[in-house]
């Protein structure tokens, strides 16, 4: 009977611990505003009959609702080594732009520190 009580106590502890961690994670996620714009890199197919920047603005306009909003959100159009653009987007806008024709991938922009080997 003692073994059963110990096992029950351990299972109860793990259940409560898991519930606590899940609640904390949900609390942190919901405390961050979902309408906060962050810079994302949007990789697209190469446009065939348009200039890349025009194509990128058209893609953003379909999500943001106006060309003016698209031009305001657009940070940079990539035209040479890769086709795509960087733009300030909310989480919902990232979801919507990722469904647009010609969009291959949407990733958050990251700043990295280069290491030179010098001290």
C-alpha positions in Angstrom: 0.0 0.0 0.0 2.9 2.3 0.7 4.2 1.9 -2.9 0.8 2.8 -4.3 0.7 6.0 -2.2 4.2 7.0 -3.4 3.4 6.3 -7.0 0.2 8.3 -6.7 2.1 11.2 -5.1 4.7 11.2 -7.9 2.0 11.1 -10.6 0.1 13.9 -9.0 3.3 16.0 -8.7 4.1 15.5 -12.4 0.5 16.3 -13.4 0.5 19.5 -11.4 4.0 20.5 -12.6 3.0 19.9 -16.2 -0.2 21.9 -15.7 1.8 24.8 -14.1 4.3 24.9 -17.0 1.5 24.8 -19.6 -0.3 27.6 -17.8 2.9 29.8 -17.6 3.7 29.2 -21.2 0.2 30.2 -22.3 0.3 33.2 -20.0 3.5 34.5 -21.5 2.3 33.9 -25.1 -1.0 35.7 -24.5 0.7 38.7 -22.7 2.6 39.5 -25.9 0.6 41.7 -28.3 -0.3 39.7 -31.4 -0.6 43.0 -33.4 3.1 43.9 -32.9 4.9 44.3 -36.2 8.3 42.6 -36.6 10.6 42.5 -39.5 10.3 39.3 -41.6 12.0 38.1 -44.7 9.6 36.9 -47.4 11.2 34.7 -50.1 9.3 34.7 -53.4 9.5 33.2 -56.8 11.2 35.4 -59.4 8.5 37.5 -61.0 8.2 36.9 -64.8 6.5 39.9 -66.2 7.1 42.5 -63.5 9.9 44.4 -61.8 10.7 42.6 -58.5 9.8 45.6 -56.3 6.5 46.1 -58.1 5.7 42.4 -57.6 6.7 42.6 -53.9 4.4 45.6 -53.3 1.6 43.8 -55.1 2.0 40.8 -52.9 2.0 42.9 -49.7 -1.0 45.0 -51.0 -3.1 41.9 -51.2 -2.5 41.3 -47.5 -2.4 44.8 -46.1 -5.3 46.2 -48.2 -3.6 49.2 -49.8 -0.6 50.1 -51.8 0.2 52.8 -49.3 0.3 50.4 -46.4 2.4 48.0 -48.5 5.0 50.7 -49.3 5.1 51.7 -45.6 5.7 48.1 -44.5 8.2 47.3 -47.2 11.8 47.7 -45.9 13.9 46.2 -48.8 13.4 44.3 -52.0 15.9 41.6 -52.8 16.5 41.3 -56.5 19.8 39.7 -57.3 21.0 36.7 -55.3 17.4 35.8 -54.1 14.0 37.1 -54.8 12.0 38.4 -51.9 11.6 41.3 -49.6 11.8 42.3 -46.0 8.7 44.0 -44.4 7.3 44.8 -40.9 4.4 42.3 -40.4 2.2 41.2 -37.6 1.8 37.5 -36.8 -1.6 37.5 -38.6 -0.1 39.2 -41.7 2.8 36.7 -41.8 0.2 33.9 -41.9 -1.8 35.6 -44.7 1.3 36.6 -46.8 2.6 33.0 -46.6 -0.6 31.8 -48.4 -0.1 34.2 -51.3 0.8 32.8 -54.7 4.5 32.9 -55.4 5.5 33.1 -51.7 8.0 30.4 -50.9 8.8 31.0 -47.3 8.5 33.7 -44.5 11.0 33.8 -41.8 11.7 36.3 -38.9 14.6 38.6 -39.6 17.6 38.0 -37.2 20.6 40.1 -36.4 23.7 38.1 -36.0 27.1 39.0 -34.5 30.0 38.2 -36.7 33.1 36.7 -35.0 36.4 37.9 -36.4 38.7 35.7 -34.4 40.3 38.8 -32.9 40.2 39.5 -29.3 
